[in-house]
Amino acid sequence: MIPPDAPLQSSLAAHFAGHIPTRLGVAVSGGSDSLALLHLLHGWSRAGGPRPVAVTVDHGLRPTSAQEAVDVAQICARLAIPHDTVQWQGWDGSGNLADHARRARYALLTDWARANDLHDIAIGHTQDDVAETFLMRLARGAGVDGLAAMRPRWTQSGVTFHRPLLDLSREALRDHLRTLGQSWIDDPTNDDTTYLRPRARQSLTALAPMGLGAATLADVARTLSGVRTALDHTTLTAARALLHVQAGDILVDHLGFNDLPEEIARRLMQAMLQWLARGEYPPRGTALASFIKAARDGHTMPLHGCLLLPPKNGHLRLTREYAAVQGLRAPLNTLWDNRWQATGPASPGVEIAALGPNGLQACPDWRLSGLPHASALATPGLWQGDTLIAAPLMGHPNGWALILKPDQDNLLMPILSH
């Protein structure tokens, strides 16, 4: 007899086809989606799948959250699945709570995985989440990237997150839990229509008679994911033809950039600015449009902590803006500006900082580097207090080297970080 959960397990296993980890972290909140994922992974492990290791993030935002984590721990104990609870205490009452909580959740999960020698974590997003997110972003006027289906997997700080349930409906997963006699926690915010997501769920119900239910909208989002992939491929092709790196700056073939379609130019510029500034979000809207126009016209313009310099020998230059890094100092065991790593002799008190005017004054032949003044100012060097002891990128290594660390999450990483 075929087990009743066989189709669900088959869909789950298909996500990992060819890349099944030995141990797999699973984030479990106590809601129906994550509990169904936990039970499906438990069943798969008994049939030869990866051994699940569970974690609950307690955001501490509701009075019942600590007890909910205890309840999840008891379910895991019954299934003989190791379980940990990690707590977030970083909310200061300002800014976007949902965004802060999301960032904190993934940071905590990443730290937990690395502490437990786990390289993969599964999370319980479903087909319904894809459809709800599509409607929420449609309401905000999102383009292809925003409307495309959420990624089935991505890597953050060396940990790969998996969404293996994206082809399954929430109701199918709840039916599975009912079969098991497993209850779940209903977060009261799921019914609070002051939030956008509950309103999106209500809209899905209203749209279903028109044939625009969760499955249909998820299919549209997946189609747009293919469009996004095609656009990314074209952007990478343009990057290979037009870009190269000099001392951490990006040089751009000006004529080639001007020949790009507007959408490819936009995507390429966003990726370049993110690669330089290493921000979580790139600039958008009118600011980015003005920056692209300045690039096409060959003008100077600052944006996003970066500086666009006019073409020289046919190449635009994108560099870090000195004002963005002027006061930034980093000890040797950390990255400076989230980009540069230093190696050299053990020296107490040595820090990485931008050269600035004083550093350039200590390097009288800095022009031999080929960098313009604005770029050289923002170039890192090795400092001991107020004394520059090495400027590897200016030809004064003094036993030191500066290495540009790859940005693993950036579209241009294969092109620019080598």
Buried (B, 14 or more C-beta within 10 A) or exposed (E): EEEEBEEBBEBBBEBBEEEBBEBBBBBBBBBBBBBBBBBBBBBBBEEEBBBBBBBBBBBBEEEEBEEBBEBBBEBBEEBEBBBBBBBBEEBEEEEEEEEBBEBBBBBBBBEBBEEEEBBBBBBBBBBBBBBBBBBBBBEEEBEBBBBBBBEBBBEBEEBBBBBBBBBBBBEBBBBBBEEBEBEBBEBEEEEEEEEBBBBBBEBBEEBEEEEBBBBBBBBBBBEBBEEBEEBBEBBBEBBEEBBBBBBBBBBBBBEBBEEBEEEBBBBBBBBBBBBBBBEEEBBEEEEBBBBBEBBBEBBEBBBBBBBBBBBEEEBBBBBBBBEBBEEBEBEBEEBBBEBBBBEBEEEEEBBBBBBBEEBBEBBEEBEEBEBBEBBBBBBBBBBEEEEBBBBBBBEBBEEBEBEBEBBEBBBBBEBBBE
